[in-house]
Amino acid sequence: MQLPQPRQYTVNDFQEWAQRDALVLQPKFQRRKVWHEKAKSYLLDSMVRGFPVPPIYVREILDANRRKTVREVVDGQQRLQTVLDFLDCKQAILKAHNKDAGGKTFEELAGQARRDFLNYPFTVVVLVGADDATVFRTFERLNSYTLPLNSQEKLNAKYFGAFKQFVFGVGQDHLEFWRQNEILTNRNIVRMGEAELTSELVVAMLDGLQDKKKSLESFYKKHDDEFPRGRRIRREFEACISRIAEVMAGEIKETPYGKRVLFYSLFCVVYDLQFGLPGSPRERQRIPASAHAAVRRALKRLGDVLEAEEPTPAQARFIEACARQTDNIGPRKVRHKHILEAIESAL
């Protein structure tokens, strides 16, 4: 086999090959799994917006009998089938993904949008002169370099609907906050850490403190078709982030609350005070600007407990809740109680 040759081909190139019967979408290598509508719409929306999509792998075969080059799609069948269906007006983008293009077929797009889509460039890795065994070995090796997906990346690959769009948008809108306060590192963000943290916080706002391992996916599934509470949740989310930033006065990263575990609990306590967690019996209570300094000192005193050499039994429970099984419901409740008491003592 010759060395793989990366090239660029447009959507229109693939359409012309399909029309000339020179494109094979389902050779023996391809999985027969069918994408659901949200996955198809998400791909099309990415292309309409000009975002990159993963490379496509094809094997070029010279068909001497028909005197033409045939391209077998080794990897990318679902993407290309979705694109061809869109061009044939058998597929549309969902409004949840694109308010402007949502609900429209290809023919219903504006003229420039249609031209841009036809000119969309795919990166295509061409395998020239490869036999079946070589193709299988190629993908065995490619897969050996792939990092296992973490839990958030699995959710990202499985869900494409309203809840995912919402939490991803909110998480990305606060990237500067996560970075500046060192709550998340760039490495965390590359592995979708901001989407996971935002998901956990939004789920708490919707349904109270949760056991992370059991609850996140159920909310992605429940709100996949629509998430009508999104506008209110976003407004309250931003209010809590702003209040935390004001109270901590730029010192979050200098305290234990810059760690993801304790930031989660601090956010939930602030939300509980301002808006009330679901099921919380507590009356709403503002944190006035005049109390910010006192609240900050109280939170720092609680944070200092983590370094105590001889903690009291209550302090020991807090320390343990910050160190072990931190995303389980039990430790989350313990942290919530201690942080809430610390803030209320300063009001």
C-alpha positions in Angstrom: 0.0 0.0 0.0 1.2 3.5 -0.7 1.4 6.0 2.1 -2.0 7.5 3.1 -2.6 10.8 1.2 -4.6 13.5 3.1 -6.6 15.6 0.6 -9.5 18.0 0.6 -12.7 17.2 -1.2 -15.9 19.3 -1.1 -19.4 18.2 -0.4 -20.1 18.8 -4.1 -17.3 16.3 -5.0 -18.9 13.6 -3.0 -22.3 14.4 -4.5 -20.9 14.1 -8.0 -19.3 10.8 -7.3 -22.5 9.5 -5.8 -24.4 10.6 -8.9 -21.9 8.9 -11.2 -22.1 5.7 -9.1 -18.5 6.1 -8.2 -19.0 6.2 -4.4 -19.6 3.1 -2.2 -21.0 4.1 1.2 -21.4 0.6 2.7 -18.3 -1.6 2.0 -17.6 -4.5 4.3 -15.6 -2.4 6.7 -18.5 -0.1 7.7 -20.7 -0.6 10.8 -24.4 -0.7 10.0 -25.4 1.4 13.0 -27.9 4.1 12.1 -27.6 7.6 13.5 -30.7 9.2 15.1 -32.1 12.5 13.9 -30.4 14.7 16.5 -27.0 13.4 15.6 -27.6 14.0 11.9 -28.9 17.5 12.6 -25.9 18.3 14.8 -23.5 17.3 12.1 -25.3 19.4 9.5 -25.4 22.4 11.8 -21.7 22.1 12.4 -21.1 22.2 8.7 -23.5 25.1 8.1 -21.7 27.1 10.8 -18.3 26.3 9.3 -17.0 24.1 12.1 -14.6 21.3 11.2 -15.8 17.7 11.3 -13.6 14.5 11.7 -11.7 13.3 8.6 -13.2 10.8 6.2 -11.2 7.7 5.1 -11.7 6.3 1.6 -10.1 3.6 -0.4 -9.6 4.4 -4.1 -10.0 1.4 -6.5 -9.5 1.6 -10.2 -12.4 -0.3 -11.8 -10.8 -1.4 -15.2 -14.1 -2.8 -16.5 -16.0 0.5 -16.0 -12.9 2.6 -16.6 -13.4 4.8 -13.6 -12.0 5.3 -10.1 -14.4 4.1 -7.4 -14.1 5.4 -3.8 -15.1 3.1 -1.0 -15.9 4.9 2.3 -13.9 3.2 4.9 -14.8 5.6 7.7 -17.4 8.3 7.5 -20.4 6.5 6.0 -23.0 8.0 8.4 -21.6 11.6 7.9 -21.7 11.3 4.1 -25.1 9.6 4.0 -26.5 12.4 6.2 -25.0 15.0 3.9 -26.4 13.4 0.7 -29.8 13.0 2.3 -29.7 16.7 3.2 -28.9 17.6 -0.4 -31.8 15.4 -1.6 -34.1 17.3 0.9 -34.7 14.1 2.9 -33.1 15.7 6.0 -33.4 19.0 7.8 -31.6 20.7 10.7 -33.5 20.9 13.9 -34.5 24.3 15.3 -32.9 23.3 18.6 -29.5 23.4 16.9 -30.0 26.4 14.6 -32.8 28.9 14.9 -32.1 30.4 11.4 -31.6 27.2 9.4 -33.8 25.0 11.6 -36.6 23.2 9.9 -35.3 24.0 6.4 -34.3 21.6 3.7 -31.2 22.3 1.6 -33.4 23.9 -1.2 -35.0 26.2 1.3 -31.6 27.7 2.4 -30.5 31.0 0.9 -28.5 30.9 -2.2 -25.2 31.8 -0.6 -25.8 29.3 2.2 -26.3 26.6 -0.4 -23.1 27.5 -2.2 -21.2 27.5 1.1 -22.5 24.1 2.0 -21.6 22.6 -1.4 -18.1 24.0 -1.1 -17.6 22.8 2.5 -14.2 21.0 2.5 -13.8 17.6 4.0 -10.4 16.4 5.0 -10.2 13.0 3.3 -7.5 10.4 3.9 -7.1 8.4 0.8 -5.8 4.8 1.0 -4.4 3.9 -2.4 -3.8 0.3 -3.4 -4.8 -1.1 0.0 -6.3 -4.6 0.3 -8.9 -5.6 2.8 -6.4 -6.9 5.4 -4.5 -3.6 5.2 -7.6 -1.5 5.7 -8.6 -3.6 8.8 -5.0 -3.3 10.2 -5.0 0.5 9.6 -8.1 1.0 11.8 -6.9 -1.4 14.4 -3.8 0.9 14.8 -5.8 4.1 14.6 -8.1 2.9 17.4 -5.1 1.9 19.6 -4.1 5.6 19.8 -7.6 6.8 20.9 -8.0 7.8 24.5 -10.9 6.0 26.3 -13.9 8.4 26.5 -14.6 9.8 30.0 -18.2 9.9 31.2 -18.9 13.4 29.9 -17.4 12.6 26.5 -19.7 9.6 26.3 -22.7 11.8 27.0 -21.5 14.2 24.3 -21.4 11.3 21.8 -24.8 10.0 22.8 -27.0 13.1 23.2 -27.4 16.0 20.7 -30.6 17.7 22.1 -31.8 20.7 24.0 -30.2 19.9 27.4 -26.8 19.2 25.9 -26.9 22.4 23.9 -27.9 24.4 27.0 -25.2 23.2 29.3 -22.5 23.3 26.7 -23.4 26.9 25.9 -23.5 28.0 29.5 -20.3 26.2 30.3 -18.4 27.7 27.3 -19.8 31.2 28.1 -18.0 31.0 31.5 -14.7 29.6 30.2 -12.8 32.7 31.3 -14.3 32.4 34.8 -13.2 28.7 35.1 -9.7 29.5 33.8 -9.1 32.7 35.8 -10.1 31.1 39.0 -8.2 27.9 38.2 -11.4 25.8 38.9 -10.6 24.0 35.6 -7.4 23.6 33.7 -7.0 23.8 30.0 -6.6 20.0 30.1 -9.9 19.6 31.9 -11.6 21.8 29.4 -10.2 19.8 26.4 -11.8 16.7 28.0 -15.1 18.6 28.4 -14.7 19.4 32.1 -16.6 22.7 31.8 -19.6 20.8 30.3 -19.5 18.3 33.1 -19.2 20.8 35.9 -22.0 22.9 34.4 -24.2 19.8 34.0 -23.7 19.0 37.7 -24.6 22.5 38.8 -27.6 22.8 36.5 -28.9 19.4 37.7 -28.6 20.6 41.3 -30.6 23.7 40.4 -33.3 21.5 38.8 -33.5 18.7 41.4 -31.3 19.4 44.4 -28.1 17.7 45.4 -27.5 14.5 43.5 -25.3 11.5 43.3 -23.4 12.4 40.1 -22.8 8.8 38.9 -26.5 8.0 39.0 -28.1 11.3 37.9 -26.4 13.1 35.1 -27.5 11.0 32.1 -31.1 10.8 33.3 -31.3 14.6 32.9 -29.7 14.6 29.4 -32.3 12.0 28.4 -35.3 13.6 30.1 -34.6 17.1 28.5 -33.2 15.9 25.2 -36.3 17.1 23.1 -36.8 20.4 24.9 -35.6 22.4 27.9 -38.2 25.2 28.4 -36.7 26.2 31.7 -33.4 27.1 30.1 -33.8 30.9 30.1 -34.6 31.1 33.8 -31.9 28.6 34.8 -29.3 30.6 32.8 -30.3 33.8 34.5 -30.1 32.2 37.9 -26.8 30.5 37.1 -25.2 33.8 36.0 -26.5 35.5 39.1 -24.8 32.9 41.4 -21.5 33.1 39.5 -21.6 36.9 39.8 -22.3 36.7 43.5 -19.5 34.3 44.2 -17.1 36.5 42.2 -18.2 39.5 44.2 -18.0 37.8 47.6 -14.6 36.2 46.9 -13.2 39.4 45.4 -10.9 37.6 43.0 -9.4 35.3 45.6 -11.2 32.1 44.7 -8.0 30.4 43.4 -6.2 31.3 46.6 -8.7 29.3 48.6 -9.9 25.7 48.7 -13.0 26.9 46.9 -11.0 27.1 43.7 -11.0 23.3 43.7 -13.8 21.8 41.7 -15.3 19.8 44.6 -15.7 22.8 46.9 -16.7 25.1 44.2 -19.6 22.8 43.4 -20.7 23.0 47.0 -20.2 26.8 47.3 -22.3 27.4 44.2 -25.1 25.1 45.5 -25.1 26.9 48.8 -25.3 30.4 47.2 -28.1 29.1 44.9 -29.9 27.7 47.9 -29.7 31.0 49.7 -30.8 33.1 46.7 -33.3 31.0 44.9 -33.8 27.8 47.0 -32.7 24.3 46.0 -35.6 22.0 45.2 -36.9 20.5 48.4 -35.0 23.0 50.6 -37.1 24.3 53.6 -34.8 27.3 53.9 -36.2 30.8 53.3 -34.5 32.9 50.6 -31.7 35.1 51.9 -29.6 37.6 50.1 -25.9 38.1 50.6 -25.8 41.9 50.7 -22.7 43.8 49.5 -22.1 45.0 53.0 -21.6 41.4 54.2 -19.2 40.3 51.4 -16.1 40.8 53.4 -17.5 39.0 56.5 -18.7 36.1 54.4 -15.3 35.8 52.7 -13.6 35.6 56.1 -16.0 33.0 57.3 -15.4 30.9 54.2 -11.7 31.2 54.6 -11.9 30.1 58.2 -13.8 27.0 57.1 -11.3 26.4 54.4 -8.5 26.5 57.0 -10.1 23.6 58.7 -8.8 21.3 55.9 -5.3 21.9 57.3 -6.2 21.4 61.0 -3.8 18.9 62.7 -6.4 18.1 65.5 -9.8 18.7 64.0 -13.0 18.4 66.1 -15.4 15.5 65.2 -17.5 17.9 63.1 -14.5 19.3 61.3 -13.2 15.8 60.7 -16.5 15.0 58.9 -16.1 18.0 56.7 -12.5 17.1 55.9 -13.5 13.6 55.0 -16.4 14.9 52.8 -13.9 17.0 50.9 -11.5 14.1 50.3 -13.4 10.9 49.8 -16.2 9.9 47.5 -16.6 13.6 46.8 -19.3 13.4 44.1 -21.6 11.1 46.2 -24.7 12.5 47.7 -23.6 11.9 51.3 -20.4 14.0 51.2 -22.1 16.7 49.2 -24.7 17.1 51.9 -22.0 17.4 54.6 -20.2 20.0 52.6 -23.4 21.9 51.9 -24.3 22.0 55.6 -20.9 23.3 56.7 -20.6 26.0 54.0 -24.2 27.1 54.6 -23.5 27.5 58.3 -20.3 29.4 57.6 -22.1 31.9 55.4 -25.1 32.3 57.6 -22.8 33.1 60.6 -21.6 36.1 58.7 -25.0 37.5 57.7 
